């Protein structure tokens, strides 16, 4: 049975998820996660894709992306193929890194945006990678720290998220902490 085609239009808001094959790790250490983030940054800039939220866990990742004119299939192919090749070379392995193809859920309205950001950014807590929301604020592998202004991810669109809490970044950051 053929796969369903992905619905993809410019400006689409997509929740993207991918897992390691057979529950395996796609990030073994910080070097792997840093390499993935570097590739993510380069891919986003080259394709003019906006990243509103993200989290990396050992066996999977979540991204909340808004596309521009480049189809999401092109964005994700560039990111995942390049990373998988690097990972296999680095760890002297062969074969597929990811289980099946990545999952993408299209959200047609921004009304779910804040819930998605919260869900994705709290993922390291739910996965027991981070103990609590206080520590999450300085956790390097979730977009939450950039939203709070503790990390400068120039490739992450924090302004769109903060604008939903007000015009001024300081009070907006306080409000987002209460929301989480």
LUMMARDO-144141 format. One record per residue (C-alpha): residue number from 1; residue in one letter; x negated, y, z. Coordinates in nm, 3 decimals, decimal comma, padded with zeros to 5 digits. Layout:
BEGIN
<node><k>NUM</k><r>A</r><px>X</px><py>Y</py><pz>Z</pz></node>
...
! end
This chain:
BEGIN
<node><k>1</k><r>X</r><px>00,000</px><py>00,000</py><pz>00,000</pz></node>
<node><k>2</k><r>X</r><px>-00,149</px><py>00,337</py><pz>-00,096</pz></node>
<node><k>3</k><r>X</r><px>-00,218</px><py>00,600</py><pz>00,165</pz></node>
<node><k>4</k><r>X</r><px>00,008</px><py>00,902</py><pz>00,192</pz></node>
<node><k>5</k><r>X</r><px>-00,132</px><py>01,214</py><pz>00,033</pz></node>
<node><k>6</k><r>X</r><px>-00,238</px><py>01,486</py><pz>00,271</pz></node>
<node><k>7</k><r>X</r><px>-00,031</px><py>01,801</py><pz>00,270</pz></node>
<node><k>8</k><r>X</r><px>-00,278</px><py>02,081</py><pz>00,224</pz></node>
<node><k>9</k><r>X</r><px>-00,216</px><py>02,444</py><pz>00,141</pz></node>
<node><k>10</k><r>X</r><px>-00,428</px><py>02,756</py><pz>00,192</pz></node>
<node><k>11</k><r>X</r><px>-00,371</px><py>02,894</py><pz>00,541</pz></node>
<node><k>12</k><r>X</r><px>-00,258</px><py>02,558</py><pz>00,680</pz></node>
<node><k>13</k><r>X</r><px>-00,301</px><py>02,501</py><pz>01,054</pz></node>
<node><k>14</k><r>X</r><px>-00,434</px><py>02,146</py><pz>01,104</pz></node>
<node><k>15</k><r>X</r><px>-00,516</px><py>01,938</py><pz>01,410</pz></node>
<node><k>16</k><r>X</r><px>-00,798</px><py>01,707</py><pz>01,299</pz></node>
<node><k>17</k><r>X</r><px>-00,910</px><py>01,398</py><pz>01,490</pz></node>
<node><k>18</k><r>X</r><px>-01,163</px><py>01,126</py><pz>01,415</pz></node>
<node><k>19</k><r>X</r><px>-01,280</px><py>00,825</py><pz>01,617</pz></node>
<node><k>20</k><r>X</r><px>-01,580</px><py>00,597</py><pz>01,605</pz></node>
<node><k>21</k><r>X</r><px>-01,546</px><py>00,265</py><pz>01,425</pz></node>
<node><k>22</k><r>X</r><px>-01,424</px><py>-00,010</py><pz>01,659</pz></node>
<node><k>23</k><r>X</r><px>-01,428</px><py>00,234</py><pz>01,950</pz></node>
<node><k>24</k><r>X</r><px>-01,799</px><py>00,303</py><pz>01,908</pz></node>
<node><k>25</k><r>X</r><px>-01,974</px><py>00,624</py><pz>01,998</pz></node>
<node><k>26</k><r>X</r><px>-02,009</px><py>00,890</py><pz>01,732</pz></node>
<node><k>27</k><r>X</r><px>-02,214</px><py>01,106</py><pz>01,971</pz></node>
<node><k>28</k><r>X</r><px>-02,476</px><py>00,920</py><pz>02,174</pz></node>
<node><k>29</k><r>X</r><px>-02,643</px><py>01,226</py><pz>02,323</pz></node>
<node><k>30</k><r>X</r><px>-02,666</px><py>01,606</py><pz>02,313</pz></node>
<node><k>31</k><r>X</r><px>-02,887</px><py>01,593</py><pz>02,004</pz></node>
<node><k>32</k><r>X</r><px>-02,604</px><py>01,423</py><pz>01,814</pz></node>
<node><k>33</k><r>X</r><px>-02,344</px><py>01,671</py><pz>01,936</pz></node>
<node><k>34</k><r>X</r><px>-02,571</px><py>01,967</py><pz>01,855</pz></node>
<node><k>35</k><r>X</r><px>-02,627</px><py>01,830</py><pz>01,503</pz></node>
<node><k>36</k><r>X</r><px>-02,252</px><py>01,788</py><pz>01,452</pz></node>
<node><k>37</k><r>X</r><px>-02,188</px><py>02,145</py><pz>01,569</pz></node>
<node><k>38</k><r>X</r><px>-02,458</px><py>02,281</py><pz>01,340</pz></node>
<node><k>39</k><r>X</r><px>-02,301</px><py>02,097</py><pz>01,047</pz></node>
<node><k>40</k><r>X</r><px>-01,955</px><py>02,216</py><pz>01,154</pz></node>
<node><k>41</k><r>X</r><px>-02,074</px><py>02,577</py><pz>01,163</pz></node>
<node><k>42</k><r>X</r><px>-02,236</px><py>02,551</py><pz>00,819</pz></node>
<node><k>43</k><r>X</r><px>-01,930</px><py>02,382</py><pz>00,670</pz></node>
<node><k>44</k><r>X</r><px>-01,687</px><py>02,635</py><pz>00,817</pz></node>
<node><k>45</k><r>X</r><px>-01,888</px><py>02,928</py><pz>00,689</pz></node>
<node><k>46</k><r>X</r><px>-01,937</px><py>02,779</py><pz>00,341</pz></node>
<node><k>47</k><r>X</r><px>-01,566</px><py>02,699</py><pz>00,304</pz></node>
<node><k>48</k><r>X</r><px>-01,428</px><py>03,003</py><pz>00,490</pz></node>
<node><k>49</k><r>X</r><px>-01,235</px><py>02,771</py><pz>00,720</pz></node>
<node><k>50</k><r>X</r><px>-01,136</px><py>02,903</py><pz>01,062</pz></node>
<node><k>51</k><r>X</r><px>-01,187</px><py>02,695</py><pz>01,378</pz></node>
<node><k>52</k><r>X</r><px>-00,953</px><py>02,790</py><pz>01,662</pz></node>
<node><k>53</k><r>X</r><px>-01,028</px><py>02,505</py><pz>01,904</pz></node>
<node><k>54</k><r>X</r><px>-01,253</px><py>02,202</py><pz>01,928</pz></node>
<node><k>55</k><r>X</r><px>-01,385</px><py>01,938</py><pz>02,166</pz></node>
<node><k>56</k><r>X</r><px>-01,645</px><py>01,664</py><pz>02,126</pz></node>
<node><k>57</k><r>X</r><px>-01,623</px><py>01,345</py><pz>02,331</pz></node>
<node><k>58</k><r>X</r><px>-01,859</px><py>01,047</py><pz>02,290</pz></node>
<node><k>59</k><r>X</r><px>-01,617</px><py>00,837</py><pz>02,084</pz></node>
<node><k>60</k><r>X</r><px>-01,406</px><py>01,102</py><pz>01,910</pz></node>
<node><k>61</k><r>X</r><px>-01,353</px><py>01,470</py><pz>01,839</pz></node>
<node><k>62</k><r>X</r><px>-01,068</px><py>01,717</py><pz>01,796</pz></node>
<node><k>63</k><r>X</r><px>-01,067</px><py>02,026</py><pz>01,575</pz></node>
<node><k>64</k><r>X</r><px>-00,797</px><py>02,287</py><pz>01,519</pz></node>
<node><k>65</k><r>X</r><px>-00,863</px><py>02,439</py><pz>01,179</pz></node>
<node><k>66</k><r>X</r><px>-00,697</px><py>02,694</py><pz>00,955</pz></node>
<node><k>67</k><r>X</r><px>-00,790</px><py>02,646</py><pz>00,592</pz></node>
<node><k>68</k><r>X</r><px>-00,865</px><py>02,912</py><pz>00,336</pz></node>
<node><k>69</k><r>X</r><px>-00,878</px><py>02,821</py><pz>-00,033</pz></node>
<node><k>70</k><r>X</r><px>-01,099</px><py>02,512</py><pz>00,014</pz></node>
<node><k>71</k><r>X</r><px>-00,889</px><py>02,196</py><pz>00,061</pz></node>
<node><k>72</k><r>X</r><px>-00,924</px><py>02,029</py><pz>00,400</pz></node>
<node><k>73</k><r>X</r><px>-01,033</px><py>01,707</py><pz>00,228</pz></node>
<node><k>74</k><r>X</r><px>-01,337</px><py>01,891</py><pz>00,091</pz></node>
<node><k>75</k><r>X</r><px>-01,413</px><py>02,049</py><pz>00,429</pz></node>
<node><k>76</k><r>X</r><px>-01,393</px><py>01,720</py><pz>00,618</pz></node>
<node><k>77</k><r>X</r><px>-01,573</px><py>01,517</py><pz>00,352</pz></node>
<node><k>78</k><r>X</r><px>-01,865</px><py>01,757</py><pz>00,363</pz></node>
<node><k>79</k><r>X</r><px>-01,875</px><py>01,754</py><pz>00,744</pz></node>
<node><k>80</k><r>X</r><px>-01,822</px><py>01,384</py><pz>00,810</pz></node>
<node><k>81</k><r>X</r><px>-02,027</px><py>01,238</py><pz>00,525</pz></node>
<node><k>82</k><r>X</r><px>-02,326</px><py>01,456</py><pz>00,603</pz></node>
<node><k>83</k><r>X</r><px>-02,305</px><py>01,384</py><pz>00,975</pz></node>
<node><k>84</k><r>X</r><px>-02,260</px><py>01,007</py><pz>00,928</pz></node>
<node><k>85</k><r>X</r><px>-02,565</px><py>00,992</py><pz>00,699</pz></node>
<node><k>86</k><r>X</r><px>-02,773</px><py>01,189</py><pz>00,950</pz></node>
<node><k>87</k><r>X</r><px>-02,649</px><py>00,973</py><pz>01,240</pz></node>
<node><k>88</k><r>X</r><px>-02,729</px><py>00,648</py><pz>01,057</pz></node>
<node><k>89</k><r>X</r><px>-03,079</px><py>00,767</py><pz>00,964</pz></node>
<node><k>90</k><r>X</r><px>-03,150</px><py>00,898</py><pz>01,313</pz></node>
<node><k>91</k><r>X</r><px>-03,026</px><py>00,586</py><pz>01,495</pz></node>
<node><k>92</k><r>X</r><px>-03,156</px><py>00,340</py><pz>01,234</pz></node>
<node><k>93</k><r>X</r><px>-02,817</px><py>00,191</py><pz>01,159</pz></node>
<node><k>94</k><r>X</r><px>-02,603</px><py>00,123</py><pz>00,854</pz></node>
<node><k>95</k><r>X</r><px>-02,236</px><py>00,121</py><pz>00,768</pz></node>
<node><k>96</k><r>X</r><px>-01,936</px><py>00,327</py><pz>00,858</pz></node>
<node><k>97</k><r>X</r><px>-01,953</px><py>00,553</py><pz>01,160</pz></node>
<node><k>98</k><r>X</r><px>-01,588</px><py>00,659</py><pz>01,166</pz></node>
<node><k>99</k><r>X</r><px>-01,280</px><py>00,440</py><pz>01,204</pz></node>
<node><k>100</k><r>X</r><px>-01,067</px><py>00,476</py><pz>00,893</pz></node>
<node><k>101</k><r>X</r><px>-01,021</px><py>00,828</py><pz>00,764</pz></node>
<node><k>102</k><r>X</r><px>-00,976</px><py>01,124</py><pz>00,992</pz></node>
<node><k>103</k><r>X</r><px>-00,625</px><py>01,203</py><pz>01,111</pz></node>
<node><k>104</k><r>X</r><px>-00,476</px><py>01,542</py><pz>01,033</pz></node>
<node><k>105</k><r>X</r><px>-00,149</px><py>01,685</py><pz>01,157</pz></node>
<node><k>106</k><r>X</r><px>-00,009</px><py>01,989</py><pz>00,980</pz></node>
<node><k>107</k><r>X</r><px>00,157</px><py>02,257</py><pz>01,191</pz></node>
<node><k>108</k><r>X</r><px>00,358</px><py>02,499</py><pz>00,981</pz></node>
<node><k>109</k><r>X</r><px>00,412</px><py>02,756</py><pz>01,252</pz></node>
<node><k>110</k><r>X</r><px>00,189</px><py>02,926</py><pz>01,505</pz></node>
<node><k>111</k><r>X</r><px>00,436</px><py>02,857</py><pz>01,787</pz></node>
<node><k>112</k><r>X</r><px>00,239</px><py>02,543</py><pz>01,876</pz></node>
<node><k>113</k><r>X</r><px>-00,099</px><py>02,714</py><pz>01,855</pz></node>
<node><k>114</k><r>X</r><px>-00,148</px><py>02,778</py><pz>02,227</pz></node>
<node><k>115</k><r>X</r><px>-00,035</px><py>02,430</py><pz>02,325</pz></node>
<node><k>116</k><r>X</r><px>-00,277</px><py>02,281</py><pz>02,074</pz></node>
<node><k>117</k><r>X</r><px>-00,564</px><py>02,497</py><pz>02,198</pz></node>
<node><k>118</k><r>X</r><px>-00,491</px><py>02,395</py><pz>02,556</pz></node>
<node><k>119</k><r>X</r><px>-00,461</px><py>02,025</py><pz>02,468</pz></node>
<node><k>120</k><r>X</r><px>-00,785</px><py>02,022</py><pz>02,269</pz></node>
<node><k>121</k><r>X</r><px>-00,989</px><py>02,229</py><pz>02,514</pz></node>
<node><k>122</k><r>X</r><px>-00,873</px><py>02,029</py><pz>02,817</pz></node>
<node><k>123</k><r>X</r><px>-00,965</px><py>01,702</py><pz>02,646</pz></node>
<node><k>124</k><r>X</r><px>-01,309</px><py>01,678</py><pz>02,817</pz></node>
<node><k>125</k><r>X</r><px>-01,130</px><py>01,685</py><pz>03,155</pz></node>
<node><k>126</k><r>X</r><px>-00,880</px><py>01,416</py><pz>03,052</pz></node>
<node><k>127</k><r>X</r><px>-01,168</px><py>01,205</py><pz>02,916</pz></node>
<node><k>128</k><r>X</r><px>-01,353</px><py>01,251</py><pz>03,247</pz></node>
<node><k>129</k><r>X</r><px>-01,650</px><py>01,422</py><pz>03,078</pz></node>
<node><k>130</k><r>X</r><px>-01,590</px><py>01,730</py><pz>03,293</pz></node>
<node><k>131</k><r>X</r><px>-01,458</px><py>01,733</py><pz>03,649</pz></node>
<node><k>132</k><r>X</r><px>-01,234</px><py>02,042</py><pz>03,646</pz></node>
<node><k>133</k><r>X</r><px>-01,137</px><py>02,365</py><pz>03,469</pz></node>
<node><k>134</k><r>X</r><px>-01,412</px><py>02,560</py><pz>03,647</pz></node>
<node><k>135</k><r>X</r><px>-01,684</px><py>02,338</py><pz>03,506</pz></node>
<node><k>136</k><r>X</r><px>-01,512</px><py>02,330</py><pz>03,165</pz></node>
<node><k>137</k><r>X</r><px>-01,580</px><py>02,704</py><pz>03,138</pz></node>
<node><k>138</k><r>X</r><px>-01,950</px><py>02,634</py><pz>03,101</pz></node>
<node><k>139</k><r>X</r><px>-01,922</px><py>02,301</py><pz>02,917</pz></node>
<node><k>140</k><r>X</r><px>-02,114</px><py>02,328</py><pz>02,591</pz></node>
<node><k>141</k><r>X</r><px>-01,911</px><py>02,080</py><pz>02,386</pz></node>
<node><k>142</k><r>X</r><px>-01,567</px><py>02,240</py><pz>02,395</pz></node>
<node><k>143</k><r>X</r><px>-01,448</px><py>02,568</py><pz>02,250</pz></node>
<node><k>144</k><r>X</r><px>-01,311</px><py>02,672</py><pz>02,590</pz></node>
<node><k>145</k><r>X</r><px>-01,644</px><py>02,826</py><pz>02,696</pz></node>
<node><k>146</k><r>X</r><px>-01,643</px><py>03,052</py><pz>02,387</pz></node>
<node><k>147</k><r>X</r><px>-01,286</px><py>03,164</py><pz>02,456</pz></node>
<node><k>148</k><r>X</r><px>-01,401</px><py>03,266</py><pz>02,805</pz></node>
<node><k>149</k><r>X</r><px>-01,699</px><py>03,455</py><pz>02,659</pz></node>
<node><k>150</k><r>X</r><px>-01,963</px><py>03,233</py><pz>02,819</pz></node>
<node><k>151</k><r>X</r><px>-02,095</px><py>03,098</py><pz>02,487</pz></node>
<node><k>152</k><r>X</r><px>-02,123</px><py>03,286</py><pz>02,159</pz></node>
<node><k>153</k><r>X</r><px>-01,999</px><py>03,057</py><pz>01,884</pz></node>
<node><k>154</k><r>X</r><px>-01,990</px><py>03,300</py><pz>01,594</pz></node>
<node><k>155</k><r>X</r><px>-01,811</px><py>03,037</py><pz>01,386</pz></node>
<node><k>156</k><r>X</r><px>-01,521</px><py>02,997</py><pz>01,632</pz></node>
<node><k>157</k><r>X</r><px>-01,221</px><py>03,226</py><pz>01,583</pz></node>
<node><k>158</k><r>X</r><px>-01,168</px><py>03,328</py><pz>01,945</pz></node>
<node><k>159</k><r>X</r><px>-01,001</px><py>03,658</py><pz>01,854</pz></node>
<node><k>160</k><r>X</r><px>-00,691</px><py>03,484</py><pz>01,712</pz></node>
<node><k>161</k><r>X</r><px>-00,645</px><py>03,287</py><pz>02,035</pz></node>
<node><k>162</k><r>X</r><px>-00,718</px><py>03,579</py><pz>02,270</pz></node>
<node><k>163</k><r>X</r><px>-00,483</px><py>03,807</py><pz>02,074</pz></node>
<node><k>164</k><r>X</r><px>-00,193</px><py>03,585</py><pz>02,180</pz></node>
<node><k>165</k><r>X</r><px>-00,265</px><py>03,694</py><pz>02,538</pz></node>
<node><k>166</k><r>X</r><px>-00,304</px><py>04,067</py><pz>02,472</pz></node>
<node><k>167</k><r>X</r><px>-00,511</px><py>04,339</py><pz>02,307</pz></node>
<node><k>168</k><r>X</r><px>-00,798</px><py>04,344</py><pz>02,556</pz></node>
<node><k>169</k><r>X</r><px>-01,036</px><py>04,051</py><pz>02,584</pz></node>
<node><k>170</k><r>X</r><px>-01,099</px><py>04,073</py><pz>02,960</pz></node>
<node><k>171</k><r>X</r><px>-00,734</px><py>04,046</py><pz>03,070</pz></node>
<node><k>172</k><r>X</r><px>-00,664</px><py>03,796</py><pz>02,790</pz></node>
<node><k>173</k><r>X</r><px>-00,940</px><py>03,569</py><pz>02,923</pz></node>
<node><k>174</k><r>X</r><px>-00,793</px><py>03,589</py><pz>03,272</pz></node>
<node><k>175</k><r>X</r><px>-00,449</px><py>03,504</py><pz>03,136</pz></node>
<node><k>176</k><r>X</r><px>-00,579</px><py>03,208</py><pz>02,936</pz></node>
<node><k>177</k><r>X</r><px>-00,732</px><py>03,063</py><pz>03,253</pz></node>
<node><k>178</k><r>X</r><px>-00,389</px><py>03,079</py><pz>03,415</pz></node>
<node><k>179</k><r>X</r><px>-00,234</px><py>02,917</py><pz>03,108</pz></node>
<node><k>180</k><r>X</r><px>-00,474</px><py>02,622</py><pz>03,118</pz></node>
! end
